[in-house]
Amino acid sequence: MAIFIKLYRNAFSTDARSGKWFARRIKTQDTDLSVLAERIERNTTFKRGEVHGLLLELVEQVHASLLNGETVVIDGLGRFHLSVKSRHVDTPTDFRVGRDIDDVVCRFVPSGHRRADGTIFQSLAEGAKVELWEPNSSTPPRTEG
């Protein structure tokens, strides 16, 4: 299976790349916890209900850990942590949490390593095949997993 892309033209006239073409991934389908549980059931001795329950508990524990200010590391997947977006103030005494924190967001950094040339290799992208989706085709194929 492949990652399908479609070409788009940059329409922003203020951008130096205006009029140039670039690729965007085409989403083929969503995969939720139930689908993952079914796939894991096929590859293990665990029943789908057991797997689904464990995955739900994983989500709850990740959430609880993040709310405790922890970085959650799932080996082979990546790291999750919460980050804040805040306004700028002139001095530390001017800062008020309730007023100056704009948002709390979850960040994800995929597992990987730095190559000798300095680029980052993301483990989850290993083996990805990219194909151009032809405009005269209907929709990208759905996968069974």
C-alpha positions as a Markdown table, in Angstrom:
| # | Residue | x | y | z |
|---|---|---|---|---|
| 1 | Met | 0.0 | 0.0 | 0.0 |
| 2 | Ala | 1.1 | 3.6 | -0.5 |
| 3 | Ile | 0.6 | 7.1 | 0.6 |
| 4 | Phe | -1.3 | 8.9 | -2.1 |
| 5 | Ile | -0.6 | 12.5 | -2.9 |
| 6 | Lys | -2.3 | 15.2 | -5.0 |
| 7 | Leu | -0.6 | 18.2 | -6.6 |
| 8 | Tyr | -1.9 | 21.7 | -5.7 |
| 9 | Arg | -0.9 | 25.2 | -6.9 |
| 10 | Asn | 0.2 | 27.8 | -4.4 |
| 11 | Ala | -2.3 | 30.6 | -4.8 |
| 12 | Phe | -0.9 | 33.0 | -2.2 |
| 13 | Ser | 0.3 | 36.0 | -4.2 |
| 14 | Thr | 2.4 | 37.3 | -1.4 |
| 15 | Asp | 4.4 | 34.1 | -1.2 |
| 16 | Ala | 7.7 | 33.8 | -3.1 |
| 17 | Arg | 6.4 | 30.3 | -4.2 |
| 18 | Ser | 3.2 | 31.7 | -5.7 |
| 19 | Gly | 2.1 | 29.7 | -8.7 |
| 20 | Lys | 4.4 | 26.8 | -7.9 |
| 21 | Trp | 3.1 | 23.3 | -7.5 |
| 22 | Phe | 3.4 | 21.2 | -4.3 |
| 23 | Ala | 2.2 | 17.8 | -3.0 |
| 24 | Arg | -0.4 | 17.1 | -0.2 |
| 25 | Arg | -1.2 | 13.7 | 1.1 |
| 26 | Ile | -4.7 | 12.4 | 0.4 |
| 27 | Lys | -6.4 | 10.8 | 3.5 |
| 28 | Thr | -7.8 | 7.4 | 2.6 |
| 29 | Gln | -9.6 | 6.5 | 5.9 |
| 30 | Asp | -9.6 | 6.8 | 9.7 |
| 31 | Thr | -8.4 | 4.0 | 11.9 |
| 32 | Asp | -9.9 | 4.0 | 15.4 |
| 33 | Leu | -9.3 | 2.0 | 18.5 |
| 34 | Ser | -11.8 | -0.6 | 17.5 |
| 35 | Val | -10.1 | -1.3 | 14.2 |
| 36 | Leu | -6.7 | -1.4 | 15.9 |
| 37 | Ala | -8.1 | -3.9 | 18.4 |
| 38 | Glu | -9.4 | -6.1 | 15.6 |
| 39 | Arg | -6.0 | -6.0 | 13.8 |
| 40 | Ile | -4.1 | -6.7 | 17.0 |
| 41 | Glu | -6.5 | -9.6 | 17.8 |
| 42 | Arg | -5.6 | -11.2 | 14.4 |
| 43 | Asn | -1.9 | -11.1 | 15.2 |
| 44 | Thr | -1.9 | -12.1 | 18.9 |
| 45 | Thr | -3.6 | -14.5 | 21.3 |
| 46 | Phe | -5.6 | -11.6 | 22.9 |
| 47 | Lys | -9.3 | -11.2 | 22.3 |
| 48 | Arg | -10.5 | -7.9 | 20.6 |
| 49 | Gly | -12.3 | -6.9 | 23.8 |
| 50 | Glu | -9.2 | -7.3 | 25.9 |
| 51 | Val | -7.1 | -5.3 | 23.5 |
| 52 | His | -9.7 | -2.6 | 23.2 |
| 53 | Gly | -9.9 | -2.3 | 27.0 |
| 54 | Leu | -6.1 | -2.1 | 27.2 |
| 55 | Leu | -6.0 | 0.6 | 24.5 |
| 56 | Leu | -8.7 | 2.6 | 26.3 |
| 57 | Glu | -6.7 | 2.3 | 29.6 |
| 58 | Leu | -3.6 | 3.4 | 27.7 |
| 59 | Val | -5.3 | 6.6 | 26.5 |
| 60 | Glu | -6.6 | 7.3 | 30.1 |
| 61 | Gln | -3.1 | 6.8 | 31.6 |
| 62 | Val | -1.4 | 9.0 | 28.9 |
| 63 | His | -4.0 | 11.7 | 29.7 |
| 64 | Ala | -3.4 | 11.4 | 33.4 |
| 65 | Ser | 0.4 | 11.5 | 33.0 |
| 66 | Leu | 0.2 | 14.6 | 30.7 |
| 67 | Leu | -2.0 | 16.4 | 33.3 |
| 68 | Asn | 0.7 | 15.7 | 35.9 |
| 69 | Gly | 3.2 | 17.5 | 33.7 |
| 70 | Glu | 5.0 | 14.3 | 32.6 |
| 71 | Thr | 6.4 | 13.5 | 29.2 |
| 72 | Val | 4.9 | 10.2 | 28.0 |
| 73 | Val | 7.4 | 8.1 | 26.0 |
| 74 | Ile | 6.0 | 5.1 | 24.1 |
| 75 | Asp | 9.0 | 3.2 | 22.7 |
| 76 | Gly | 8.8 | 2.9 | 19.0 |
| 77 | Leu | 6.0 | 5.4 | 18.7 |
| 78 | Gly | 7.2 | 8.7 | 20.2 |
| 79 | Arg | 6.9 | 11.3 | 23.0 |
| 80 | Phe | 3.8 | 13.2 | 24.1 |
| 81 | His | 3.9 | 16.3 | 26.2 |
| 82 | Leu | 1.7 | 19.3 | 27.0 |
| 83 | Ser | 2.9 | 22.8 | 26.0 |
| 84 | Val | 1.5 | 26.2 | 26.7 |
| 85 | Lys | 0.9 | 29.2 | 24.4 |
| 86 | Ser | 1.2 | 32.5 | 26.2 |
| 87 | Arg | 1.2 | 36.2 | 25.7 |
| 88 | His | 4.3 | 38.3 | 26.1 |
| 89 | Val | 4.7 | 40.6 | 29.1 |
| 90 | Asp | 7.3 | 43.2 | 30.0 |
| 91 | Thr | 8.4 | 41.7 | 33.3 |
| 92 | Pro | 7.8 | 38.5 | 35.2 |
| 93 | Thr | 5.7 | 40.3 | 37.8 |
| 94 | Asp | 3.3 | 41.4 | 35.0 |
| 95 | Phe | 2.5 | 37.8 | 34.1 |
| 96 | Arg | -0.9 | 36.3 | 35.3 |
| 97 | Val | -1.6 | 32.7 | 34.5 |
| 98 | Gly | -5.4 | 33.2 | 34.1 |
| 99 | Arg | -4.9 | 36.2 | 31.8 |
| 100 | Asp | -1.7 | 35.4 | 29.8 |
| 101 | Ile | -2.0 | 31.7 | 29.1 |
| 102 | Asp | -3.8 | 31.5 | 25.8 |
| 103 | Asp | -3.9 | 27.7 | 25.3 |
| 104 | Val | -2.6 | 24.3 | 26.4 |
| 105 | Val | -1.8 | 21.9 | 23.5 |
| 106 | Cys | -0.5 | 18.4 | 23.3 |
| 107 | Arg | 2.6 | 17.9 | 21.3 |
| 108 | Phe | 3.9 | 14.7 | 19.7 |
| 109 | Val | 7.4 | 14.0 | 18.7 |
| 110 | Pro | 7.7 | 10.7 | 16.7 |
| 111 | Ser | 10.4 | 8.1 | 17.5 |
| 112 | Gly | 13.6 | 8.4 | 15.5 |
| 113 | His | 17.2 | 9.3 | 15.4 |
| 114 | Arg | 19.5 | 11.9 | 13.9 |
| 115 | Arg | 21.4 | 10.6 | 10.9 |
| 116 | Ala | 25.1 | 11.4 | 10.3 |
| 117 | Asp | 24.2 | 14.2 | 7.9 |
| 118 | Gly | 22.1 | 15.9 | 10.6 |
| 119 | Thr | 18.7 | 15.1 | 9.3 |
| 120 | Ile | 16.1 | 13.4 | 11.5 |
| 121 | Phe | 14.9 | 9.9 | 10.6 |
| 122 | Gln | 11.4 | 9.1 | 11.9 |
| 123 | Ser | 10.9 | 5.5 | 12.6 |
| 124 | Leu | 7.1 | 5.6 | 11.8 |
| 125 | Ala | 7.8 | 6.8 | 8.3 |
| 126 | Glu | 10.2 | 3.9 | 7.5 |
| 127 | Gly | 9.1 | 2.0 | 4.4 |
| 128 | Ala | 6.6 | 4.5 | 3.2 |
| 129 | Lys | 5.9 | 4.4 | -0.5 |
| 130 | Val | 4.5 | 7.5 | -2.1 |
| 131 | Glu | 2.3 | 7.5 | -5.3 |
| 132 | Leu | 0.7 | 10.3 | -7.2 |
| 133 | Trp | -3.1 | 10.0 | -7.3 |
| 134 | Glu | -4.3 | 10.5 | -10.8 |
| 135 | Pro | -7.0 | 13.3 | -11.1 |
| 136 | Asn | -9.2 | 11.1 | -13.3 |
| 137 | Ser | -9.5 | 8.4 | -10.6 |
| 138 | Ser | -12.4 | 8.3 | -8.2 |
| 139 | Thr | -11.1 | 7.9 | -4.7 |
| 140 | Pro | -8.0 | 6.3 | -3.1 |
| 141 | Pro | -8.5 | 2.7 | -2.2 |
| 142 | Arg | -9.4 | 1.7 | 1.3 |
| 143 | Thr | -7.1 | -0.7 | 3.1 |
| 144 | Glu | -8.0 | -3.7 | 5.2 |
| 145 | Gly | -4.9 | -3.7 | 7.3 |
